[in-house]
């Protein structure tokens, strides 16, 4: 299978995205459809991955940013049918190295993909980092 990437929000298959984020990932199952739609609509930048043969969406990544110096990478997801072909790596590279935030300070949270992000210079936070976890 071959793929292509797009940063066009209008190309995103919203039904596919909702299904994947609401059923297949540990970090987004609590979100409502309205939440996912708002996050997509308000994203600073997205990267969608698509099957070159069918045009079907197979991956997604989203970022929010101040547009000047700081960005947060979120919702990096590759469908199981497209895994093992470095698609996640390609999406992250497109998002942080090939886009308008190439010189930004990037942040993210992950429970299981540390190896992927270390390839792009992400490291353990330093002593300055503080966090207030979400409150529900």
Beta strands, then each sheet from edge to edge (+ up, - down):
strand 1: 3-6
strand 2: 45-51
strand 3: 57-65
strand 4: 70-78
strand 5: 105-107
sheet 1: 1+ 2- 3+ 4- 5-
end
